[in-house]
Amino acid sequence: MRTGPTNEQLKGLITELKKKAYSDSGNIMLWRRIASDLEKSSRNRRAVNLSRISRYTKSGETVIVPGKVLSSGILDKSITIAAWQFSRQAVDKIAKANAKALTITELMQVNPEGKNVRIIG
């Protein structure tokens, strides 16, 4: 029997994402997809290293990780990364690379339509 996440903050984020997906501004598939990915069990949630993000992105892009960003590897581009969680070392490396680390909620406020956002993981 599937119960979903038990973390109250995560439940709130998923609800917020679903509301945004079906808002007045239209049917925004990105937010629905991220909510669906975050509803998975913690074993199936994504954990992405900075090396992978660096490998598959271009400078100036916006990336979303429906899971956790880990610090393994080098980030050599100035990009915006939004995720559910970041390791402490990953936040330090992101700051050193002149990149931005945002929560998914902050990305929803900055880019409500979810335009030009790449999902990594």
ChimeraX attribute file (.defattr): number of C-alpha atoms within 10 A of each C-alpha:
attribute: neighborCount
match mode: 1-to-1
recipient: residues
	/A:1	3
	/A:2	6
	/A:3	8
	/A:4	12
	/A:5	15
	/A:6	10
	/A:7	8
	/A:8	9
	/A:9	10
	/A:10	15
	/A:11	16
	/A:12	11
	/A:13	16
	/A:14	21
	/A:15	13
	/A:16	15
	/A:17	24
	/A:18	19
	/A:19	14
	/A:20	21
	/A:21	23
	/A:22	14
	/A:23	11
	/A:24	9
	/A:25	10
	/A:26	10
	/A:27	13
	/A:28	20
	/A:29	15
	/A:30	19
	/A:31	23
	/A:32	17
	/A:33	16
	/A:34	20
	/A:35	21
	/A:36	14
	/A:37	17
	/A:38	23
	/A:39	19
	/A:40	15
	/A:41	13
	/A:42	12
	/A:43	7
	/A:44	11
	/A:45	16
	/A:46	18
	/A:47	18
	/A:48	20
	/A:49	19
	/A:50	19
	/A:51	15
	/A:52	16
	/A:53	24
	/A:54	17
	/A:55	13
	/A:56	10
	/A:57	16
	/A:58	13
	/A:59	12
	/A:60	11
	/A:61	14
	/A:62	21
	/A:63	21
	/A:64	24
	/A:65	26
	/A:66	24
	/A:67	22
	/A:68	19
	/A:69	27
	/A:70	19
	/A:71	20
	/A:72	14
	/A:73	15
	/A:74	17
	/A:75	23
	/A:76	19
	/A:77	18
	/A:78	20
	/A:79	22
	/A:80	19
	/A:81	26
	/A:82	26
	/A:83	23
	/A:84	18
	/A:85	19
	/A:86	22
	/A:87	12
	/A:88	11
	/A:89	13
	/A:90	22
	/A:91	18
	/A:92	13
	/A:93	18
	/A:94	22
	/A:95	14
	/A:96	13
	/A:97	14
	/A:98	14
	/A:99	19
	/A:100	15
	/A:101	23
	/A:102	20
	/A:103	15
	/A:104	21
	/A:105	16
	/A:106	13
	/A:107	21
	/A:108	17
	/A:109	10
	/A:110	11
	/A:111	13
	/A:112	15
	/A:113	19
	/A:114	17
	/A:115	10
	/A:116	9
	/A:117	17
	/A:118	16
	/A:119	16
	/A:120	18
	/A:121	16
